[in-house]
Amino acid sequence: MASTAGTSPLQPRSPDGPSSGGSVPEGPAPQKPAPSMNALGVAAVVVTVVLWASAFVGIRAVGPSFSPGALTLGRLAIAAVVLGAVVLPKLRALPRGREWWPILAYGVMWFAGYNVALNAAEHALDAGTSALLINVNPILVAVMAGIILKEGFPRWLIIGSLVAFGGVGVIALGSGTRSTADVAGVLLCLLAAALAAVSVIIQKPVLRKFPAGQATWFGIIVGLVCCLPFAGQLGQELQAAPLPATLGLVYLGIFPTAIAFTTWAYALSLIDAGKLAATTYLVPGTTVLISWLVLSEIPTVWGLVGGAICLLGVGLTRRRSR
């Protein structure tokens, strides 16, 4: 794995300046081909989309029993235990020195801040409006990845993202209830989207040094520590919560958190951040289908049409500019 010492291929360290000692070949060093998505990577994307979509249903189901901070702490605590059981036996070295800074950043912003903000926003906004606002995230990722990670702005990525964003808007228009768009809820949702977008950009370089499971677990631990002030609140709410709500909390901790964030990180290690983020446009449509199956909420025509548009848009992002 990437954390082993020595000559691990996942931990190359290249100096910023001229090489000290040894001969340096003339001319520019040959560039490695960009990593491509393999079958396992595609499976990781599918798992991520489905499990993150199920999280919206799960949060709605347990929301009456758990406050935003307590819900986040519970999810992260369960995820830390489950993923730790997989990561710790293979962990050979911890991040050193400055390697901690990006991990601390996305641990605070994504695993703690994003989840608390989203949980709080969903108390004020309906699902359609929340999905629309959260899906500002892929556009933010594409822009920042183009500037910061030097991924550029491929024409079909931009076109496909705009088409998919339109599909999300169609789904939001067809949501069952009309939102009384609470200003605080809107701001919280936009904050969550921004925190997630910045975290994706920060996490990408970390995945060159550490495997997906370890990078995810480190971030979960950081987020868990940040949410410890909610421990007393979580304890009280667990005592009062009905069994289905507690089981829902366990589900959110294992599947949308421990598993889905790991499969996301694995896929992110394979392809550009902007292209991967565009796949999350599929989350709202998948949420509609899961709600149909689990909560017997029949999707509207708007929801089905919007989901089809999202599929088209994500497909367009995979085209290559000539």
Residue, then its C-alpha position, 0 to 999 in steps of 0.5 A: m500500500a501507499s503508506t509503506a516506507g522505502t520505494s513504494p510507487l505511490q510515494p514518489r518525492s520529486p524535488d522542486g529544484p535541480s537534482s543534487g548529484g547524479s546525471v540529469p538527462e538533457g531535455p524535458a523529462p517524458q510525461k507519464p500518460a494521464p491515468s484512465m478509469n478502469a472497470l474497478g474505477v467505474a464500479a467505484v463511481v457507481v457505488t459512490v453515486v448510489l450511496w450518496a444518493s441514499a444518504f439524502v433519504g437516510i438523513r430525511a428519515v433520521g432527521p427528526s431524531f438527531s440534530p445536525g451536529a449530533l448526526t454528523l458526529g454519529r456518522l463519523a464515529i461509526a465510519a471511523v470504527v468500520l473503516g479503521a478496522v480495514v485501514l489500521p492493519k495495513l497502515r505502516a506510516l502516518p503522514r509527516g510534517r506538511e503532509w498533514w496540512p491538506i488532510l486537516a483542511y479537508g477533514v475540517m471542511w468536508f467531513a465536519g463542516y460540509n455534513v453539519a451544514l448540509n444536515a442543518a440546511e435540510h431542516a429548512l429546505d425541501a429535497g429538490t431545492s437542496a439538490l439544486l443548490i448542492n449541485v453547484n459543487p461540480i461546477l465549482v470543482a471544474v473551475m477550481a480544478g482547471i485553475i489550481l490543478k491545471e486540468g484545463f477547461p475541456r469543451w465537452l466537460i463545460i457543455g455536459s456540466l451545464v446540461a446536467f445542471g439543467g437536469v438538476g434544475v428540472i428535478a428541483l422544479g418537479s419536487g413535490t412541495r414548493s419551498t419557502a426558501d429559507v435564507a439561512g437554509v440556502l446559505l447553509c446549502l451553498l456553504a456545504a457545496a463550496l466546502a465540498a468543492v474546495s475539499v476535492i481540490i485539496q484531496k486530489p494531491v494527497l491521493r498521490k501519496f496515500p491510498a484511498g482508504q487511508a486518505t479517507w480515514f485520516g479525514i474522518i478522524v479529523g472531522l470526528v475530533c472537530c465534532l466532539p463538542f456534540a458528544g453530549q447532545l448525541g448521547q441524549e438523542l441516542q437515548a430518546a431515538p427509536l430503534p429505526a432512527t438508530l439503525g438509520l444512523v448506523y447505515l449512514g455511518i457505514f455506507p454513505t460515509a465509510i464506503a462511499f467516501t473511500t470509493w470516491a477517493y479511489a475514483l479521484s485518484l484515477i481521473d481528473a477532479g472536474k470529470l469525476a465531480a460531474t458524475t455527482y449530477l446523477v445523485p439527485g435523479t438516483t435519490v428520486l429512484i431510491s425514494w420511490l423504492v424505499l419510501s414509496e414516493i412516486p417520482t414526478v414526470w419532471g423528476l424522470v425527465g430531469g434524471a434523463i437530462c442529467l444522464l445525457g449531461v454526464g455522458l457529454t462530459r466523457r466526450r473528448s474534444r478534438 
